[in-house]
Amino acid sequence: MNPFQEITSHADKGDQTQRVLWASTSTKNPQLSAVLYVEELIGPDTVNTIPPAAMEAFRDHGRPRASLEEDVAAAQTTMEALGQAGLLMDEITGGLLTQGLRLFAEAFDKRLNATHVKSPSEDDRQRLGKSTHLGSQTK
């Protein structure tokens, strides 16, 4: 079964469709087509957050088609060959997921820490001779 058919088949049972999200799919290598990752990641119930330059390039010369449904058998053969060559995709993608989650959490924590304002202690307020309760400042 096509992976996208597997995901969407639950909709027949009343389940909400789980969408695949592709994030910031622009080509970083200028020697490759500017629409490479946009064209090759089109499928049913997919969402792609395309940067503006990639969107303009796709409007100009992209080929809209359900590319993720093309030649699924060849993709499965490639995945099997990778496994036979010792590239264990479950381990690789699991490691990438773990790394991505760690990097996201670190960036999120850094942002939270940057915006955290320490409230003055009672000792600090007495030493300064000011009250900062509820934003008031009195001497």
N, C-alpha and C positions, 0 to 999 in steps of 0.2 A: 504494500500500500504506500502511496505517495505520502511523505510526512505531512504535507499540508492537508491532504484528505483526512489523515488521522486526527489532526488537530480540529478540523472543522466538522468532522463527523459527529461530534458531541452536540453540535447545534441542533441536530435532528431530535435529540433527546431533551431539548429545552435548555441546555447549558449555554451560557454566554460564550461566544467565540473568543478564544485566546489569540491575540494578535502578536505577530512577530514584529519587534521594533529594531530597525536598523538606525544607528545614531551617527550623524555627521559623516555621511558617506561621500566624501570627496576624494579625488585621486591626489595623493601627495607627490607622486613621481611624475614630473612634467613630460617624461617620455611615453607615458601611458595616456590613453584616451581620457579626457576630462569627464566623460560620462560612464566610464567602465563600471564603477561600483553602483551607480544609479541604475543602469540598464540591467545589470546581472542580478539585482536583488528585488525584482518586481514579482509579486505573487499575490494570490488571494489573501485578504485579511492581513496585509502587511502595512506597516507605517514606516516611513523613511524621513528622518529629519535632515533634509538636504540643505547644505549651505547655499546662500544666494548665488554665488558664482557657478556652482555645479548645476543649480536649477536653470540658470540662464543658458548654460551650455546644453543642457538636456532639451530645453525648448528650441534651441537652435538646430541641433543635429542628433538628438537622442531618438532611439527606436522604442516606443512603448509596446511592450508585449509581456506576457506572463512567463518571463525567463526562468523563474524558479521551477516551473513545471516542465521545462525542456530537458530532454535526455536524462531523465532520472535514473535509468538503468546504468548509464555510463558513470554517473556520480556515485552510485552504489558500488560499482566495480572499482572505482578509484579509492573509495573509502576502504574496501576490502584489501586492496593492494597496499595501502598505507599501513594497515594493521599487520599484514604479512611482512612488511619491511621493518616492523618494530615500532612504528609510530602509533601509540595507543591513544586514539583521539579522545576517549573518555577521560584519561589522565591529563592530557594536554588541555582540554577545554575546562576540566575541573580546576587545574592549576591557574588558568587564565581567569576563571571566575573568582577564585579565592584572591588572587592578586588584585583584580579589579575592585572587588568589595573592600579589600584592605585600603587601597588607595583612595577610594571614595570616602570611606569612614575617616581616614586621616585628614583629608581635605575638609570634610564636614566639621570634624572636631576643631581643626585650626580656625575655621570660620566662626564657629561658636565661641571659641576662646578669645578671638579678636574682638568680638562684640560684647563680651561679658564685662560688665562694670561692677567692680567690687564695692559693696556698700560699706560706708565707714563704720567702724566699731564704735561702741559707746565711749571707750577710752580716747579714740581719735577725735570724737566730737567734743569731749570735755577739754582735751588738750588744746584744740583750736578755739574753744569758747563759743562754739556755734552749735545750733541744733539743725540737723539736716533731715529731721523726721518729715516725711511726706513732702519733701522739696522745700520746706520753709527754712529760712536762715535767720536766726535771731542771735543777738549777743547777750 
